[in-house]
């Protein structure tokens, strides 16, 4: 493995790539192996450090985004934590469990090679002959196991493809991606937006937050409106209450997840789910009715064409900032539906119907290419195994690719709480490396991943995001059973059935 840093300790057997949430919890769970954590930046935090705006906040409460063995100091605070608070929390976690000593900051992994034959570890920085020469500042390291925690977001932006001579180079204004905007300090960001005709491409959480920042920078008569160029609409929620009921009751309890298909279910449960399908669709309509009443979606033409449950099943439910529609009412945020193809002209954006949208600044909130980031460092032939025709990465338990040896991937599936998802899978991975349980056969693992992908495909048209939110409790139960753990059964079974996240407290089997 090539990287830019001093050699790791000779006793290191495990490498971890990335020091975001997944990398931190993986390092904590594998610390008895004295791992080496390669982090390209100069600190922990991952996307919270590199891809956050000045206004970025967590999308859930503190209690729903905390490690099981390290609670927030002020976990009862009802406000959503800012990204600065989250970074502080992650740094405190790293210090508390003494994992900073494993970190190699400013060390970007540029290549991974798989050596089939056992070789004596060479820690003098010289690669084996078949690797060829190294660039200045690069070194090779030998490990027995590599845990990739670089995540699906950040680093490599996803840029739309434009016709020849109609790309950003044609535009006389400024074009940047949200990852570039995140690098600006508060003053520079304000100067970029103030008094400019800004177009934000996208309508997910990062685009919505950016539009609010743009509106705030353009207050007063001299301010220009921010235009959101929207291709695909998604449901947003103002808070986690629906007609006076807490949101988790609808999707995040054992009872509520009975309404949804899940892998490995019996014929009886499949029939039950089929019988309950009208109620599931009714719940989606119930939530949609509240959102249409609470938010002026119809007024601004922002009502999605698909059911709410599809956005939840693909982990795309976003909290709408309180002042978003207030700024829209003032004319500081306007909307343009991109129902046809578009490209750049020298004065802004042009559409297939020859209409034009003038702009000084265009910010692409078009996401990130996580697979391209992985393919850039993985060796052949494993690079081609990352993506099936379905578009999903087939990971057993969301962690192990059955056909890629000596590697694991943490942080590549999404759920109700990505932090909890990464933590449980890191615990599973640690016990696997410790030989406390055995993996099924390759055939059985591939069959399991195929079942999960088929459930996701049936649940939402946006299944390529690899989200397990509608069967997350069952998914966690299966992982714990594989480790030899039992679900903690509370005396009040009714309380367990209707509590958030199914009361997923686990104990090791005696």
KENU-853230 format. One line per 10 residues: number of its first residue (from 1); for each residue x negated, y, z negated of C-alpha. Coordinates in Angstrom, 3 decimals. Example, Ala and Ser with C-alpha at 12.3 -4.5 7.8 and 13.67 -1.06 7.14 Angstrom:
REM residues 2
1) -12.300,-4.500,-7.800 ~ -13.670,-1.060,-7.140
END
This chain:
REM residues 510
1) 0.000,0.000,0.000 ~ -1.464,3.353,1.045 ~ -1.182,6.387,-1.222 ~ -2.977,9.572,-2.156 ~ -4.202,9.252,-5.737 ~ -6.686,7.718,-8.154 ~ -6.681,3.947,-8.511 ~ -4.165,2.377,-10.892 ~ -5.211,0.318,-13.928 ~ -6.576,-3.094,-13.012
11) -3.775,-4.794,-14.942 ~ -1.019,-3.290,-12.839 ~ 1.099,-5.913,-11.101 ~ 4.156,-3.809,-10.216 ~ 4.448,-0.612,-8.207 ~ 7.480,1.680,-8.372 ~ 7.990,4.257,-5.641 ~ 9.883,7.350,-6.799 ~ 10.448,8.994,-10.197 ~ 14.074,10.022,-9.900
21) 16.836,8.487,-12.013 ~ 16.320,5.013,-10.532 ~ 12.537,5.165,-10.762 ~ 12.625,6.288,-14.394 ~ 14.973,3.564,-15.556 ~ 13.074,0.945,-13.535 ~ 9.822,2.076,-15.167 ~ 11.420,1.886,-18.608 ~ 12.780,-1.627,-18.044 ~ 9.502,-2.883,-16.508
31) 7.101,-1.057,-18.815 ~ 5.836,-4.332,-20.339 ~ 4.137,-4.879,-16.954 ~ 2.295,-1.556,-17.138 ~ 3.729,-0.439,-13.770 ~ 2.347,2.312,-11.571 ~ 4.957,4.865,-10.483 ~ 4.079,6.777,-7.322 ~ 5.914,10.104,-7.084 ~ 5.390,12.414,-4.111
41) 6.226,15.578,-6.078 ~ 4.673,16.963,-9.245 ~ 7.429,15.951,-11.690 ~ 10.258,13.545,-12.441 ~ 13.838,14.238,-11.414 ~ 14.113,13.133,-7.790 ~ 16.891,14.891,-5.860 ~ 17.915,16.822,-8.986 ~ 14.543,18.538,-8.729 ~ 14.185,18.860,-4.961
51) 17.742,19.106,-3.590 ~ 19.635,21.339,-6.016 ~ 21.007,24.837,-5.499 ~ 21.056,27.513,-8.170 ~ 24.726,26.649,-8.742 ~ 24.422,22.837,-8.612 ~ 26.172,20.989,-11.438 ~ 26.923,17.383,-12.278 ~ 30.219,16.057,-10.912 ~ 31.196,14.262,-14.131
61) 31.034,14.720,-17.899 ~ 27.841,14.176,-19.847 ~ 29.182,11.030,-21.480 ~ 29.765,9.485,-18.050 ~ 26.201,10.235,-16.931 ~ 23.889,9.055,-19.654 ~ 21.602,6.118,-20.317 ~ 23.017,3.498,-22.658 ~ 20.118,3.881,-25.095 ~ 19.552,7.643,-24.799
71) 22.654,9.829,-25.337 ~ 22.843,13.493,-24.478 ~ 22.028,15.722,-27.467 ~ 25.296,17.617,-26.885 ~ 27.350,14.868,-25.236 ~ 30.662,16.298,-26.508 ~ 30.164,19.557,-24.601 ~ 33.083,19.574,-22.112 ~ 31.248,21.639,-19.483 ~ 29.534,19.951,-16.539
81) 25.723,20.048,-17.004 ~ 23.710,22.223,-14.640 ~ 20.901,20.671,-12.647 ~ 18.416,22.311,-15.052 ~ 20.060,20.533,-17.983 ~ 19.947,17.240,-16.090 ~ 16.242,17.627,-15.334 ~ 15.609,18.390,-19.019 ~ 17.575,15.280,-19.970 ~ 15.589,13.084,-17.557
91) 12.282,14.517,-18.765 ~ 13.321,13.882,-22.377 ~ 14.184,10.299,-21.461 ~ 10.760,9.815,-19.844 ~ 8.974,11.228,-22.893 ~ 11.098,9.306,-25.404 ~ 10.296,5.950,-23.802 ~ 6.703,6.954,-23.003 ~ 6.917,6.226,-19.277 ~ 5.095,9.378,-18.162
101) 1.793,7.551,-18.679 ~ 2.707,5.305,-15.743 ~ 3.310,8.227,-13.384 ~ 1.035,9.139,-10.504 ~ 2.383,12.525,-9.404 ~ 1.604,14.122,-6.033 ~ 1.167,10.598,-4.663 ~ 3.186,9.922,-1.548 ~ 3.376,6.324,-0.347 ~ 2.916,6.354,3.409
111) 2.760,2.633,4.199 ~ 3.426,-0.784,2.701 ~ 1.802,-3.933,4.060 ~ 2.701,-7.499,3.142 ~ -0.244,-9.882,2.743 ~ 0.907,-13.469,3.069 ~ -2.243,-15.140,1.833 ~ -3.395,-14.503,-1.780 ~ -6.360,-12.168,-1.828 ~ -8.598,-10.792,-4.524
121) -7.374,-7.321,-5.451 ~ -9.738,-4.682,-4.109 ~ -9.467,-1.487,-6.140 ~ -12.288,0.483,-4.548 ~ -9.914,2.177,-2.141 ~ -11.057,0.170,0.879 ~ -8.300,-1.602,2.793 ~ -8.613,-5.151,4.189 ~ -10.033,-5.189,7.689 ~ -6.763,-5.756,9.516
131) -5.324,-2.532,8.138 ~ -7.651,-0.317,10.103 ~ -9.130,2.958,8.906 ~ -7.563,5.313,6.377 ~ -6.888,8.981,6.809 ~ -8.713,11.389,4.471 ~ -7.274,11.282,0.962 ~ -5.577,7.911,1.394 ~ -6.262,4.761,-0.599 ~ -4.963,1.195,-0.633
141) -3.593,-0.501,-3.731 ~ -2.715,-4.137,-4.310 ~ 0.394,-5.216,-6.217 ~ 2.408,-8.377,-6.651 ~ 5.792,-6.651,-6.587 ~ 7.083,-3.315,-5.267 ~ 10.253,-1.556,-6.447 ~ 11.467,1.102,-3.993 ~ 13.395,3.899,-5.729 ~ 13.213,6.660,-3.148
151) 17.012,6.764,-2.799 ~ 19.281,7.649,0.102 ~ 19.060,11.424,-0.238 ~ 16.377,14.071,0.132 ~ 13.132,14.074,2.129 ~ 14.416,13.343,5.645 ~ 17.338,15.499,6.816 ~ 19.937,14.135,9.196 ~ 20.088,16.541,12.136 ~ 22.842,16.404,14.788
161) 21.773,15.524,18.333 ~ 22.314,18.320,20.849 ~ 22.216,18.415,24.668 ~ 19.027,19.573,26.364 ~ 18.346,23.304,25.984 ~ 21.278,23.644,23.592 ~ 19.564,22.865,20.317 ~ 18.340,25.171,17.504 ~ 15.495,26.416,19.714 ~ 18.103,28.245,21.838
171) 19.493,30.154,18.864 ~ 17.958,33.580,18.194 ~ 18.926,33.470,14.525 ~ 17.702,31.206,11.726 ~ 18.548,27.483,11.437 ~ 17.752,25.449,8.364 ~ 18.915,22.312,6.588 ~ 20.158,22.293,2.997 ~ 16.888,20.650,1.935 ~ 15.121,23.824,3.097
181) 17.652,26.037,1.328 ~ 17.058,24.123,-1.927 ~ 13.408,25.196,-1.886 ~ 14.326,28.888,-2.072 ~ 14.391,30.704,-5.389 ~ 17.478,32.650,-6.398 ~ 16.287,35.959,-4.946 ~ 15.133,34.470,-1.641 ~ 18.416,32.558,-1.271 ~ 20.418,35.714,-1.885
191) 18.376,37.664,0.680 ~ 18.888,34.918,3.254 ~ 22.683,35.098,2.868 ~ 23.403,38.719,2.002 ~ 24.967,40.753,4.796 ~ 24.517,37.908,7.298 ~ 26.982,36.009,9.419 ~ 26.390,32.575,7.903 ~ 27.758,29.304,9.266 ~ 27.641,26.263,6.967
201) 28.025,22.993,8.877 ~ 29.790,20.363,6.761 ~ 32.511,19.939,4.154 ~ 31.057,17.768,1.413 ~ 29.903,18.834,-2.029 ~ 26.627,20.457,-0.951 ~ 28.377,22.432,1.813 ~ 31.165,23.571,-0.531 ~ 28.706,24.768,-3.190 ~ 26.641,26.537,-0.543
211) 29.718,28.353,0.810 ~ 30.465,29.650,-2.682 ~ 26.898,30.907,-3.088 ~ 27.155,32.596,0.304 ~ 30.440,34.277,-0.686 ~ 28.966,35.503,-3.952 ~ 26.004,37.021,-2.105 ~ 28.383,38.906,0.203 ~ 30.670,40.675,-2.230 ~ 31.733,44.212,-1.416
221) 32.751,45.905,1.849 ~ 29.343,45.319,3.463 ~ 29.487,41.580,2.860 ~ 30.073,39.143,5.705 ~ 32.359,36.090,5.459 ~ 30.836,32.629,5.360 ~ 32.233,30.255,7.977 ~ 32.464,26.541,7.181 ~ 32.272,24.433,10.327 ~ 34.300,21.346,9.394
231) 34.289,18.135,11.400 ~ 35.605,15.528,8.922 ~ 37.831,16.610,6.050 ~ 37.582,14.932,2.649 ~ 39.773,15.129,-0.431 ~ 38.487,17.293,-3.269 ~ 39.761,17.517,-6.836 ~ 39.866,20.594,-9.113 ~ 39.200,18.531,-12.268 ~ 39.611,15.019,-13.621
241) 43.301,15.273,-14.504 ~ 46.280,14.392,-12.288 ~ 49.756,15.518,-13.383 ~ 48.497,15.562,-16.975 ~ 46.878,12.098,-16.841 ~ 43.102,11.458,-17.029 ~ 41.749,10.448,-13.651 ~ 39.938,7.312,-14.848 ~ 43.306,5.628,-15.485 ~ 43.907,5.395,-11.742
251) 40.708,3.701,-10.596 ~ 38.182,3.079,-13.364 ~ 39.765,0.564,-15.734 ~ 40.079,-3.204,-15.531 ~ 43.807,-2.887,-15.033 ~ 43.569,-0.283,-12.266 ~ 40.983,-2.327,-10.373 ~ 43.443,-5.228,-10.211 ~ 45.075,-3.308,-7.365 ~ 41.953,-3.562,-5.201
261) 40.296,-6.459,-3.387 ~ 37.006,-7.738,-4.723 ~ 34.501,-10.431,-3.709 ~ 34.874,-14.025,-4.926 ~ 38.486,-13.608,-5.932 ~ 40.785,-16.590,-6.191 ~ 43.710,-17.222,-3.853 ~ 46.092,-16.301,-6.661 ~ 44.382,-12.969,-7.226 ~ 44.324,-12.273,-3.484
271) 48.087,-12.804,-3.385 ~ 48.516,-10.609,-6.458 ~ 46.508,-7.843,-4.833 ~ 48.630,-8.147,-1.695 ~ 51.820,-7.854,-3.741 ~ 50.434,-4.822,-5.557 ~ 49.281,-3.059,-2.382 ~ 52.415,-0.837,-2.187 ~ 51.697,0.341,-5.721 ~ 48.073,1.050,-4.773
281) 49.185,3.178,-1.841 ~ 51.746,4.832,-4.090 ~ 49.027,5.818,-6.564 ~ 47.061,7.369,-3.726 ~ 50.138,9.351,-2.644 ~ 50.740,10.362,-6.269 ~ 47.245,11.861,-6.489 ~ 47.575,13.491,-3.067 ~ 50.827,15.167,-4.142 ~ 49.050,16.748,-7.097
291) 46.135,17.964,-4.992 ~ 48.453,19.487,-2.389 ~ 50.344,21.241,-5.186 ~ 47.235,22.408,-7.026 ~ 45.036,23.411,-4.075 ~ 46.014,25.415,-0.948 ~ 44.888,22.651,1.395 ~ 47.814,23.078,3.775 ~ 47.396,26.849,3.863 ~ 43.837,26.556,5.130
301) 44.333,23.415,7.241 ~ 42.153,21.337,4.924 ~ 44.435,18.370,4.303 ~ 42.597,15.176,5.339 ~ 44.315,12.748,7.684 ~ 43.245,9.679,5.668 ~ 44.530,8.548,2.233 ~ 42.827,9.734,-0.929 ~ 41.892,6.176,-1.897 ~ 39.567,5.942,1.118
311) 37.454,8.836,-0.166 ~ 37.351,7.279,-3.618 ~ 36.409,3.883,-2.154 ~ 33.472,5.540,-0.342 ~ 32.306,7.636,-3.331 ~ 33.112,10.922,-1.570 ~ 35.416,12.513,-4.117 ~ 33.999,15.946,-4.974 ~ 34.907,18.475,-7.637 ~ 35.983,21.770,-6.069
321) 34.344,24.842,-7.681 ~ 36.880,26.942,-9.581 ~ 36.327,30.069,-7.474 ~ 36.168,28.386,-4.049 ~ 39.696,29.195,-2.909 ~ 39.603,32.541,-4.706 ~ 36.772,33.505,-2.353 ~ 38.739,32.094,0.589 ~ 41.729,34.245,-0.414 ~ 39.462,37.291,-0.328
331) 38.309,36.353,3.171 ~ 34.747,35.616,2.030 ~ 35.050,31.960,3.086 ~ 36.731,31.047,6.371 ~ 37.135,27.690,8.095 ~ 36.587,26.496,11.641 ~ 37.518,22.935,12.623 ~ 34.980,21.279,14.903 ~ 37.410,19.030,16.770 ~ 35.168,18.979,19.849
341) 31.435,18.766,20.461 ~ 29.360,21.837,19.685 ~ 25.862,23.152,20.289 ~ 23.838,26.338,20.006 ~ 23.710,29.393,22.197 ~ 21.493,32.390,21.611 ~ 24.113,34.210,19.526 ~ 25.408,31.328,17.438 ~ 27.463,28.184,18.044 ~ 29.356,27.230,21.180
351) 32.090,24.595,21.497 ~ 33.101,22.252,24.286 ~ 36.126,24.403,25.098 ~ 33.720,27.343,25.753 ~ 34.756,29.215,22.601 ~ 31.935,30.736,20.561 ~ 31.142,31.506,16.950 ~ 28.626,34.278,16.303 ~ 26.045,33.700,13.586 ~ 22.841,35.085,12.107
361) 22.090,32.021,9.965 ~ 23.208,28.405,10.447 ~ 22.715,25.995,7.546 ~ 23.118,22.302,8.323 ~ 24.712,20.475,5.399 ~ 24.691,17.267,7.401 ~ 23.187,14.831,4.920 ~ 19.997,12.800,4.772 ~ 18.617,9.770,6.572 ~ 17.757,7.340,3.782
371) 17.195,4.377,6.096 ~ 14.733,6.328,8.229 ~ 12.834,7.150,5.049 ~ 12.641,3.453,4.172 ~ 11.724,2.346,7.670 ~ 8.840,4.799,7.683 ~ 7.003,2.842,4.970 ~ 8.229,-0.750,5.256 ~ 6.215,-3.242,7.286 ~ 7.381,-5.258,10.261
381) 9.305,-7.503,10.548 ~ 11.187,-6.379,7.411 ~ 11.947,-2.937,8.812 ~ 14.493,-4.446,11.183 ~ 16.293,-6.228,8.318 ~ 17.435,-3.058,6.586 ~ 20.502,-2.533,8.706 ~ 23.119,-4.963,9.904 ~ 25.490,-4.161,12.795 ~ 27.950,-2.959,10.118
391) 25.536,-0.138,9.251 ~ 25.056,-1.318,5.653 ~ 21.854,-2.489,4.003 ~ 22.494,-6.072,2.792 ~ 21.250,-6.074,-0.801 ~ 22.073,-8.887,-3.197 ~ 23.361,-7.350,-6.441 ~ 22.533,-4.048,-4.789 ~ 18.853,-4.702,-5.496 ~ 17.231,-7.612,-3.620
401) 17.152,-8.226,0.115 ~ 17.311,-12.027,0.455 ~ 14.852,-12.011,3.371 ~ 12.281,-9.515,2.043 ~ 9.909,-11.093,-0.517 ~ 8.284,-9.385,-3.490 ~ 10.356,-6.214,-3.166 ~ 13.402,-4.656,-4.796 ~ 15.476,-1.570,-4.024 ~ 17.126,0.418,-6.825
411) 19.451,3.341,-6.178 ~ 20.804,2.361,-2.760 ~ 24.412,1.594,-3.643 ~ 26.912,4.074,-5.046 ~ 29.613,3.703,-7.669 ~ 31.649,5.684,-10.190 ~ 28.384,6.520,-11.970 ~ 25.165,6.055,-10.009 ~ 23.091,6.370,-13.173 ~ 24.898,3.451,-14.817
421) 24.610,1.462,-11.597 ~ 20.835,1.948,-11.415 ~ 20.363,1.195,-15.105 ~ 22.212,-2.121,-15.046 ~ 20.421,-3.231,-11.884 ~ 17.060,-2.313,-13.393 ~ 17.872,-4.467,-16.419 ~ 18.843,-7.293,-14.042 ~ 15.617,-6.820,-12.084 ~ 13.473,-6.865,-15.234
431) 15.005,-10.145,-16.372 ~ 14.550,-11.572,-12.882 ~ 10.846,-10.676,-12.864 ~ 10.571,-12.174,-16.361 ~ 11.947,-15.476,-14.955 ~ 14.862,-15.431,-17.383 ~ 17.209,-16.571,-14.612 ~ 16.911,-17.840,-11.058 ~ 18.278,-16.375,-7.875 ~ 20.739,-18.384,-5.794
441) 19.651,-19.728,-2.429 ~ 19.066,-17.297,0.418 ~ 22.212,-18.569,2.108 ~ 24.315,-17.930,-1.016 ~ 22.880,-14.443,-1.469 ~ 23.582,-13.523,2.144 ~ 27.119,-14.865,1.796 ~ 27.685,-12.758,-1.324 ~ 26.456,-9.562,0.355 ~ 28.641,-10.321,3.376
451) 31.695,-10.648,1.144 ~ 30.988,-7.300,-0.517 ~ 30.451,-5.550,2.787 ~ 33.704,-6.962,4.139 ~ 35.600,-5.685,1.078 ~ 34.104,-2.218,1.607 ~ 34.955,-2.325,5.303 ~ 38.575,-3.167,4.479 ~ 38.815,-0.434,1.829 ~ 37.678,2.632,3.757
461) 36.645,3.855,7.183 ~ 33.615,5.406,5.476 ~ 32.292,2.019,4.293 ~ 28.751,2.670,5.562 ~ 28.053,4.704,2.426 ~ 27.774,1.362,0.558 ~ 30.048,2.261,-2.347 ~ 31.430,-0.311,-4.822 ~ 33.679,2.013,-6.825 ~ 36.896,0.010,-6.377
471) 35.335,-3.225,-7.687 ~ 32.492,-1.815,-9.811 ~ 33.649,-3.470,-13.040 ~ 33.802,-6.907,-11.437 ~ 30.416,-6.242,-9.843 ~ 28.898,-5.457,-13.252 ~ 30.561,-8.496,-14.819 ~ 29.009,-10.781,-12.207 ~ 25.571,-9.265,-12.748 ~ 25.821,-9.743,-16.513
481) 27.046,-13.315,-16.115 ~ 24.069,-14.054,-13.877 ~ 21.744,-12.747,-16.579 ~ 23.437,-14.958,-19.181 ~ 25.350,-12.133,-20.835 ~ 28.992,-12.011,-21.854 ~ 31.343,-9.080,-21.685 ~ 31.918,-7.659,-25.140 ~ 35.562,-8.424,-25.965 ~ 37.163,-5.856,-28.224
491) 39.909,-6.862,-30.625 ~ 42.337,-4.549,-28.925 ~ 42.526,-6.048,-25.436 ~ 45.043,-3.436,-24.314 ~ 42.555,-0.708,-25.237 ~ 39.883,-2.486,-23.204 ~ 42.146,-2.796,-20.187 ~ 42.945,0.914,-20.096 ~ 39.652,2.429,-21.301 ~ 37.201,4.246,-18.979
501) 35.027,1.940,-16.852 ~ 36.618,-1.129,-18.447 ~ 34.697,-0.784,-21.727 ~ 31.618,-2.311,-20.155 ~ 29.576,-2.951,-23.269 ~ 27.524,-6.126,-22.993 ~ 25.756,-8.380,-25.420 ~ 23.272,-11.144,-24.747 ~ 24.718,-14.610,-25.029 ~ 23.787,-16.209,-28.352
END
